[in-house]
Amino acid sequence: MNKQTAPYVIKEAALIFESGSAKGLDVVIGIEAPYSMRIQRVIQRDGLSREEVLKRMDKQIDQEMKMKLCDMVIHNNNTVSLIKQVDDMHKKLMSYKVK
């Protein structure tokens, strides 16, 4: 990361709080989606059964709590433009001053 010349670097980590990966980061961005939509997306993406997906989700922090721990949240629910949200977030990150 120290060799990057970009204005910011994004680290993807689905279990960012559960694994302790949030430590040392300046900003944590959460991606929020309705429960049923999350289940369906994982089934389609990974080819898992509903039961397997639910087992995975049981090991995660409750989504509402997780979003409260995040500095920014993107709502991925097919009702709000993702492009606009990402653009707005990019503008905020570009103006962010590192501590």
Contact map, one row per residue, 1 for C-alpha under 8 A:
111100001000000000000000000000000000000000000000000000000000000000000000000000000000000000000000000
111100000000000000000000000000000000000000000000000000000000000000000000000000000000000000000000000
111110000000000000000000000000000000000000000000000000000000000000000000000000000000000000000000000
111111001000000000000000000000000000000000000000000000000000000000000000000000000000000000000000000
001111100000000000000000000000000000000000000000000000000000000000000000000000000000000000000000000
000111111000000000000000000000000000000000000000000000000000000000000000000000000000000000000000000
000011111000000000000000000000000000000000000000000000000000000000000000000000000000000000000100000
000001111100000000000000000000000000000000000000000000000000000000000000000000000000000000001100000
100101111110000000000000000000000000000000000000000000000000000000000000000000000000000000000000000
000000011111000000000000000000000000000000000000000000000000000000000000000000000000000000000000000
000000001111100000000000000000000000000000000000000000000000000000000000000000000000000000000000000
000000000111110000000000000000000000000000000000000000000000000000000000000000000000000000000000000
000000000011111100001000000000000000000000000000000000000000000000000000000000000000000000000000000
000000000001111100000000000000000000000000000000000000000000000000000000000000000000000000000000000
000000000000111111101000000000000000000000000000000000000001000000000000000000000000000000000000000
000000000000111111111100000000000000000000000000000000000000000000000000000000000000000000000000000
000000000000001111111100000000000000000000000000000000000000100001000000000000000000000000000000000
000000000000001111111000000000000000000000000000000000000001100000000000000000000000000000000000000
000000000000001111111000000000000000000000000000000000000000000000000000000000000000000000000000000
000000000000000111111110000000000000000000000000000000000000000000000000000000000000000000000000000
000000000000101111111111000000000000000000000000000000000000000000000000000000000000000000000000000
000000000000000110011111100100000000000000000000000000000000000000000000000000000000000000000000000
000000000000000000011111100000000000000000000000000000000000000000000000000000000000000000000000000
000000000000000000001111110000000000000000000000000000000000000000000000000000000000000000000000000
000000000000000000000111111100000000000000000000000000000000000000000000000000000000000000000000000
000000000000000000000001111100000000000000000000000000000000000000000000000000000000000000000000011
000000000000000000000000111110000000000000000000000000000000000000000111000000000000000000000000000
000000000000000000000100111111000000000000000000000000000000000000000111000000000000000000000000000
000000000000000000000000001111100000000000000000000000000000000000000111110000000000000000000000000
000000000000000000000000000111110000000000000000000000000000000001100111110000000000000000000000000
000000000000000000000000000011111000000000000000000000000000000000100000111100000000000000000000000
000000000000000000000000000001111100000000000000000000000000001000100000111110000000000000000000000
000000000000000000000000000000111110110000000000000000000000000000000000001110000000000000000000000
000000000000000000000000000000011111110000000000000000000000000000000000000010000000000000000000000
000000000000000000000000000000001111111000000000000000000000000000000000000000000000000000000000000
000000000000000000000000000000000111111100000000000000000000000000000000000000000000000000000000000
000000000000000000000000000000001111111110000000000000000000000000000000000010000000000000000000000
000000000000000000000000000000001111111111000000000000000000000000000000000000000000000000000000000
000000000000000000000000000000000011111111100000010011000000000000000000000000000000000000000000000
000000000000000000000000000000000001111111110000000000000000000000000000000000000000000000000000000
000000000000000000000000000000000000111111111000000000000000000000000000000000000000000000000000000
000000000000000000000000000000000000011111111111000010000000000000000000000000000000000000000000000
000000000000000000000000000000000000001111111111110010000000000000000000000000000000000000000000000
000000000000000000000000000000000000000111111111000000000000000000000000000000000000000000000000000
000000000000000000000000000000000000000011111110000000000000000000000000000000000000000000000000000
000000000000000000000000000000000000000001111111000000000000000000000000000000000000000000000000000
000000000000000000000000000000000000000001111111100000000000000000000000000000000000000000000000000
000000000000000000000000000000000000000001110111110110000000000000000000000000000000000000000000000
000000000000000000000000000000000000000000100011111110000000000000000000000000000000000000000000000
000000000000000000000000000000000000001000100001111111000000000000000000000000000000000000000000000
000000000000000000000000000000000000000000000000111111100000000000000000000000000000000000000000000
000000000000000000000000000000000000000000000001111111110000000000000000000000000000000000000000000
000000000000000000000000000000000000001001100001111111111000000000000000000000000000000000000000000
000000000000000000000000000000000000001000000000011111111100000000000000000000000000000000000000000
000000000000000000000000000000000000000000000000001111111110000000000000000000000000000000000000000
000000000000000000000000000000000000000000000000000111111111000000000000000000000000000000000000000
000000000000000000000000000000000000000000000000000011111111000000000000000000000000000000000000000
000000000000000000000000000000000000000000000000000001111111100000000000000000000000000000000000000
000000000000000000000000000000000000000000000000000000111111100000000000000000000000000000000000000
000000000000001001000000000000000000000000000000000000011111110000000000000000000000000000000000000
000000000000000011000000000000000000000000000000000000000111111011000000000000000000000000000000000
000000000000000000000000000000000000000000000000000000000001111111000000000000000000000000000000000
000000000000000000000000000000010000000000000000000000000000111111100000000000000000000000000000000
000000000000000000000000000000000000000000000000000000000000011111110000000000000000000000000000000
000000000000000000000000000000000000000000000000000000000000111111111000000000000000000000000000000
000000000000000010000000000001000000000000000000000000000000111111111100000000000000000000000000000
000000000000000000000000000001110000000000000000000000000000001111111100100000000000000000000000000
000000000000000000000000000000000000000000000000000000000000000111111110000000000000000000000000000
000000000000000000000000000000000000000000000000000000000000000011111110000000000000000000000000000
000000000000000000000000001111000000000000000000000000000000000001111111100000000000000000000000000
000000000000000000000000001111000000000000000000000000000000000000011111100000000000000000000000000
000000000000000000000000001111000000000000000000000000000000000000000111110000000000000010000000000
000000000000000000000000000011110000000000000000000000000000000000100111111000000000000000000000000
000000000000000000000000000011110000000000000000000000000000000000000001111100000100110000000000000
000000000000000000000000000000111000000000000000000000000000000000000000111110010100100000000000000
000000000000000000000000000000111000000000000000000000000000000000000000011111110100000000000000000
000000000000000000000000000000011100100000000000000000000000000000000000001111110000000000000000000
000000000000000000000000000000000000000000000000000000000000000000000000000111111000000000000000000
000000000000000000000000000000000000000000000000000000000000000000000000000111111000000000000000000
000000000000000000000000000000000000000000000000000000000000000000000000001111111100100000000000000
000000000000000000000000000000000000000000000000000000000000000000000000000001111111100000000000000
000000000000000000000000000000000000000000000000000000000000000000000000011100011111110000000000000
000000000000000000000000000000000000000000000000000000000000000000000000000000001111111000000000000
000000000000000000000000000000000000000000000000000000000000000000000000000000001111111100000000000
000000000000000000000000000000000000000000000000000000000000000000000000011000011111111110000000000
000000000000000000000000000000000000000000000000000000000000000000000000010000000111111111000000000
000000000000000000000000000000000000000000000000000000000000000000000000000000000011111111100000000
000000000000000000000000000000000000000000000000000000000000000000000000000000000001111111110000000
000000000000000000000000000000000000000000000000000000000000000000000001000000000000111111111000000
000000000000000000000000000000000000000000000000000000000000000000000000000000000000011111111100000
000000000000000000000000000000000000000000000000000000000000000000000000000000000000001111111110000
000000000000000000000000000000000000000000000000000000000000000000000000000000000000000111111111000
000000010000000000000000000000000000000000000000000000000000000000000000000000000000000011111111000
000000110000000000000000000000000000000000000000000000000000000000000000000000000000000001111111000
000000000000000000000000000000000000000000000000000000000000000000000000000000000000000000111111100
000000000000000000000000000000000000000000000000000000000000000000000000000000000000000000011111110
000000000000000000000000000000000000000000000000000000000000000000000000000000000000000000000011111
000000000000000000000000010000000000000000000000000000000000000000000000000000000000000000000001111
000000000000000000000000010000000000000000000000000000000000000000000000000000000000000000000000111
